[in-house]
Amino acid sequence: MLDNDTPGTAQHPNPHDYLMTVRAPEHPIMKGLPATWMHANDELYSNLRGPAKNVTVLATATAPTSMPNGTGENEPVLMAIAYGKGRVFHDTLGHVGATQKEPIVPMNSADYIVLLQRGTEWAATGAVTILVPRDFPSADKTSIR
């Protein structure tokens, strides 16, 4: 749903590696993941707005104010949303521009792949059985497949 009433404009700095921070470590999607890890060369959307009902922020990331369009704020990048009797996994990672060619680095990052799988499983079943792989990124290193 678009929100044209809340002031501000969603934006993002240029693609870069950024640190992800878990905000809900006990949520099934996030359970077992490191507290922080580096996500590879992606746009970090900021100033998201709109009706945020029944939302659990699973992880945030920050773009420094030294970057154009960097807010320096903890921006929500992974969210779980209750929608009626359903579950929604919202992931702002993995952007592809119209002129980008393979390989698409953010979509080939181990964290993007694992989170998409775990988020899909949780949305479908309410549980997560997919284990965290050994190549999941760390707080100081990205991991590209």
Buried (B, 14 or more C-beta within 10 A) or exposed (E): EEEEEEEEEEBBBEBBBBBBBBBBEEBBBBEEBBEBBBBBBBBBBBBBBEEEEEBBBBBBBBBEEEBEBBBEEBBBBBBBBEEEEEBBBBBBBBBEEEEEEEEBBBBBBBBBBBBBEBBBBBBEEEEBEBEBEEEBBEEEEBBBE
